């Protein structure tokens, strides 16, 4: 059984649903469920590979789907042409700031915004259920000319690469379109 409690919960989920507990699934779960970043599937595959395990992209996507079904992972779409994922945590609803230069994603919560969304919805006859706000802009580090921002790699460090860690020549991470 893995040391990490959340990975152990994933193992329990797999067993409860008669799904195989494989080394690849555990390696992918470890990367995704312990990350403090919003990771793409390609970043997960690279991190698992860098740790010495070989996994194919299809295996990563299948594991992601299982992690999503388990409720331990949350999907985010920041309009970049690919999905990102973050561990499901016991924190209140939050919003995201996305740097258009380095890809850094910063979470924030503002009670004024929460109140305003309810006011706007009610003033137009809506019973607010939920909302999603993603603000795209240039982060402080990129404004100051620091290459790669402070996205922090998989669990800290640099985001890597000269284009902020994005793999494509156009500055976008290759991945499944939504």
Secondary structure as GFF3:
##gff-version 3
##sequence-region A 1 178
A	DSSP	alpha_helix	5	16	.	.	.	ID=ss1
A	DSSP	alpha_helix	23	34	.	.	.	ID=ss2
A	DSSP	alpha_helix	41	50	.	.	.	ID=ss3
A	DSSP	alpha_helix	57	70	.	.	.	ID=ss4
A	DSSP	beta_strand	73	76	.	.	.	ID=ss5
A	DSSP	beta_strand	84	87	.	.	.	ID=ss6
A	DSSP	beta_strand	95	99	.	.	.	ID=ss7
A	DSSP	beta_strand	105	108	.	.	.	ID=ss8
A	DSSP	alpha_helix	111	123	.	.	.	ID=ss9
A	DSSP	beta_strand	134	137	.	.	.	ID=ss10
A	DSSP	alpha_helix	140	143	.	.	.	ID=ss11
###
